[in-house]
Amino acid sequence: MNDKKWVVYLVRCSDKSLYCGISNDIKIRLMEHNSGKGAKYTRSRRPVELVGISPEMTKSEALKLEYSIKQLPADIKLSKLPRKENVIKRQVPSITVPP
């Protein structure tokens, strides 16, 4: 069984703030955020745009990385995850991410 199916992601909200979370299905999670069924923080800040995503990892690793990213200032958060152009196309080819 492959336990390495979790990712840490970073989205930019409509108010330009950043939200960090984890998911084992990033496509569905982004749809949840943009439909208002995601995290409470993003509900009033829609739409959200994916700006960074980690490689796949275990849930435990993802939770630890998410926690460490949430402790950082916003400008440094972006440097901790690969940019969407570098990773998202390999992991989730069906998501269209604007430039």
C-alpha positions in Angstrom: 0.0 0.0 0.0 1.3 3.4 -0.9 1.1 5.7 2.1 2.8 8.6 0.2 -0.3 10.2 -1.3 -0.6 13.4 0.7 0.5 16.9 -0.5 0.9 20.2 1.2 -0.6 23.1 -0.9 -0.6 26.8 -0.8 -3.4 28.9 -2.3 -3.7 32.6 -2.8 -7.1 33.9 -1.8 -9.0 36.8 -3.6 -7.8 39.2 -0.8 -4.2 38.2 -1.7 -3.7 36.3 1.6 -2.2 32.8 1.6 -3.8 29.6 2.9 -1.8 26.4 3.5 -3.4 23.0 3.8 -2.9 19.3 3.1 -4.9 16.9 0.9 -4.8 13.5 -0.6 -6.9 14.7 -3.6 -5.8 18.2 -4.6 -8.3 18.6 -7.5 -11.3 17.9 -5.2 -9.9 20.0 -2.4 -9.5 23.1 -4.7 -13.1 22.6 -5.9 -14.2 22.5 -2.3 -12.4 25.7 -1.5 -13.8 27.5 -4.5 -17.4 26.3 -3.9 -17.4 27.5 -0.2 -17.2 24.0 1.3 -13.5 24.1 2.1 -11.8 25.7 5.1 -13.6 28.4 7.0 -10.8 30.8 6.2 -11.2 30.5 2.5 -15.0 30.6 2.4 -15.2 34.4 2.4 -12.0 34.8 0.3 -13.0 33.0 -2.9 -11.8 32.3 -5.5 -8.6 30.7 -4.5 -5.7 30.0 -6.8 -3.1 27.3 -6.3 0.4 28.8 -6.0 2.5 25.9 -4.6 2.3 22.2 -4.0 4.7 19.7 -2.4 5.8 16.3 -3.7 3.7 13.4 -2.4 4.4 12.3 1.2 2.8 10.5 4.1 0.0 12.1 6.0 2.3 12.5 9.0 5.0 14.2 6.9 2.4 16.5 5.3 1.0 17.6 8.7 4.5 18.4 10.0 5.4 20.4 6.8 2.0 22.2 7.0 2.6 23.2 10.6 6.1 24.5 9.8 4.9 26.5 6.9 2.1 28.1 8.9 4.7 29.4 11.3 6.5 31.4 8.6 5.8 34.9 7.2 3.9 35.0 3.9 6.9 36.0 1.7 8.9 33.0 3.0 6.0 30.5 2.6 6.1 30.7 -1.1 9.8 29.7 -1.2 9.1 26.5 0.9 6.9 24.8 -1.7 7.7 24.3 -5.4 5.8 26.7 -7.7 2.7 25.4 -9.3 4.3 25.4 -12.8 7.0 23.0 -11.7 4.9 20.4 -9.8 1.2 20.6 -10.5 1.4 19.5 -14.1 3.1 16.3 -13.1 0.9 15.5 -10.2 -2.6 16.5 -11.4 -2.7 16.9 -15.2 -6.4 17.5 -15.3 -6.2 20.8 -13.3 -5.9 24.0 -15.3 -3.9 26.6 -13.4 -3.8 30.1 -14.8 -0.3 31.6 -15.3 
